[in-house]
């Protein structure tokens, strides 16, 4: 009898529905705090950084795919090297202070423009201020405009607005930016989508960095996709001598937009 009872109990347990607690999304205020902590980690993390990757650029007229690497001190001073098919340096984009330089080693030429959205548009066809451009690559954003947020209808993302007019969509679990968009009233509105690795950083002092950043502009129609890997912190940041190296080597300098020397 005891054996039959034990068999019945086991069978009942096997067929009884198992209760699983539903996944309850965190409160919006919790997500906002996670965003603040996550952004603070990016702000206070190592100042010097480097990353390797691939850049795909699509415009109505052409599409290109180049291997790149970036070396930066924050986002104020950055060097982006673009490599040709034989791994030679085909071009360099250098930013420092109020100037941006495009170095063409084949023609021993330097094009210098102001560090503005107009300057970036002239050099790359991407009318985004260089500071914002590299902040986007590093998943940095501004402080929130107000302590309020709203979940998307599917409950998977939280929508907030920053003080500088960007709309941000956050991952509720980590507070990371999964998508962002400029104010639609901007002269060159943009949208950015991030791809994040599943692995978490080994230390809270080093933030997890995106492995994919897709920037889309409608006016003009431009799409940039960065595939990024081998982020390094810290790295030897680009010094002043790197910014001036081509000029000191006798490269011809042109300033089509009247950039100051």
N, C-alpha and C positions, 0 to 999 in steps of 0.2 A: 504494500500500500504506500509506504514511504517512497519507494522507487517511482511509482506512478505519479505521485504528487510532485516529486522533483522534476519528472519529465514534463508534466503539465506546466509547471512554473517556468521552466526553461523555454518551452514552446510559446508561452504567453509573452515572455519577455522579447522573444524574437519577432513576434508579430505586432507588438504594441508600438504605436507611433512614438518616435523619439522627439522630445521637445528641444528645439533649437532657438536660443534667444535671437530675435531679429537684430540685425546690425543697425544700431541707432546712430544716425549721423551726429557729430558733435554740434553743440550750439554755435551759431555764427560768431559770437563773441570769442569762443575758444579758438576758432579758425583764425580770427584776426590777431589774437595773441601769438599763435603759432607763426603767422606771417611776420610779425614784428621780431620775434626771436630769430627766425630764419634769416631775415634781412640783416639783423644786427651781426649775425655770424659772418655774413658776406662782407659787411662793412669793416669789421674788426679782424678779419682773417689776414693771411699774409698779403702784403702790399704788392710784391713782385710775383708774377705768374707767367706761365707759358703754356701753349697748347698747340698740337698738330691737328691737321684735318684736311678736309676736302671742301672746296667751295664750288657750288653750281650756280651759275648766273644765267637767268633767262630773261630776255627782253623780246619785244615783238620782232626785232630784227635778227637776233642771234641767240645762241645758247653756248655756254662754255663751262668746262669742268677742269679745275686746276687744284693741285695739291698746294696747301698753304701751311704756314705756321705763324703764330702770333707770340709776341713777347711784350709784356706790359708792366708798367708801374701804375697801379690803379687803372684808370681809363684816361688819365690826363696825358700820359706819354706812352704811345703804343707803336710797335713796328709790326706790320703784316707783310710777310714775304709771299710772293706768288711764284710758283715754280712752273717751268716749261716742261715739255714732253720728255726731255732728257735730264730732268731734275736740276737744270740750271735755274738760277734766279732770273725770272723774266721781268719782275717788277717789284718795287717795294712801296708800301704806303706808310708814311711816317707822320705821326701827330705829336706836337709839343706846344703847349700853351695856346697861342692864338693862330698857329700856323699848321698847315698840313702840306706835306710834300709827296709827290709821286715821282719815284726814281726809275728811269728807264736805262738800265745798264748797257743795253745793246747800242743805243744812240748817245750814250753818255750825256743824258739830259735829265734835268730836274724841273718839274712843274710845281710851283708853290702857289697855294691859294689860302684865303682866310679859313680858319677853323669854324665854319658855319655850315648850315644845311646847303646853302648855295655852292659853297666850295666842294662839299662831298658830292653834290649833284654833278658838278663839272668833271670831277675825277672819276667817279664810279657810276654815275647815273642813279645815285641813291640820295635823295634830298633829305637826309636825316643828320642833325648836328652830330659831329664825331663823338662828343661825350656821350650822347644818348645812344649812338650806334654801338659803342663798346659796352655800355651799361646793359644794353639788350643782350649782347652775346654772353655776358657774365650773369644774366638773370637778376640784375639789380633793378630796383624800382624805388620810387619816392615814398614819402610818408603818406598815410591815408588821409583823405580829405575829411572824413567824418567817421566816428565810431559806429558805423552801421554797415550791414552787409545783407545779401539776399542769396539764398540757394537757387540754382537753376531749377527748372521744373522737374528734371530727373534726379535732383538731389545729389549729383556727383561733383558739382563745382560751386564755389561761392564767388559771387560777383561783387567787386568793390571798386572804388574810384580813388586815385591818388591825387595829391594836391596839385601836381603839374598837369592834370587833365587826362591822364591815361586811365582806361578801364582795364581792370585786372580780373582774371578768373583764376581762383586758387584751388589747389588740391586740399580737401578738408583734412586729410590725414597728416600732412606735413606742413601745410601753409605755403607750399611752393607755387610759383606762377606756372600755370600750364598754358595760358594764353593771355595776350595783352593787345590793346589797340589804342591808337592815338585818338584824340578828339576828332570826330568826323568833320569839324569845321576847319581843321588844319588845311593848309594849302596842299600838303602831300600826305594824306592820311595813310597809315600803315597798320598792318596786323602781324602779330608774331605768334607762332605756335612752337612749344617746346616739347622735346622728347627727353625723358629722364631715364637714367639707368636704374635697374632694380636694386643693385647693391648700395649699401649705405656707407658713408665715409667712416674711416677708422677712428677719427677723432672729431669731436665737436668743434675744434678750432679750425678745421678745414671743411668748408661747405661742399656738399655734393654739387657737381657741375653738370650742365646739360651736355648730352651727347648729340643732340640734333636741335638746330634752331632754324626755323623757316620764317623769313621776312617777306611779306608781300605788300607791294605798293600798287595802288590803282592809278595814280596820276604822278608820274607816268607808270605804265604797266611794267613792273619789274618784280622778279621773284629771285630771292637768294636763299639757298639752302646750305647751311654749314653742317657738315658731319664732323664732330669734334671728338678727339680721343687723346690720351696721354696728357691730361692736365697735370701740371707740376707746380707745387707750392713748397717753398719759395723758389724763385728763379732769379738769375742775374738780370735785373731790369734794364731796359734800353737807356743808356746814358746819353748825355748831351753830345758826346763825340760821335755816336752812331747817327744822330739826327743830321749832323753837319759833315759826315764822312764824304759823301758824294761831292758836295760843294768844295771841300778842301782838296779833293782829287781832281779838280778842274772841270767838273761837269758843267755844261751850259745851263743857266737858270733862267726860266721864264716865269712871269707873274701876270697871267692873263686877266686876273680879276683885281689887280692892284694890291696884292698882299704886301704888307710891310716886310722889310728885311729884318 
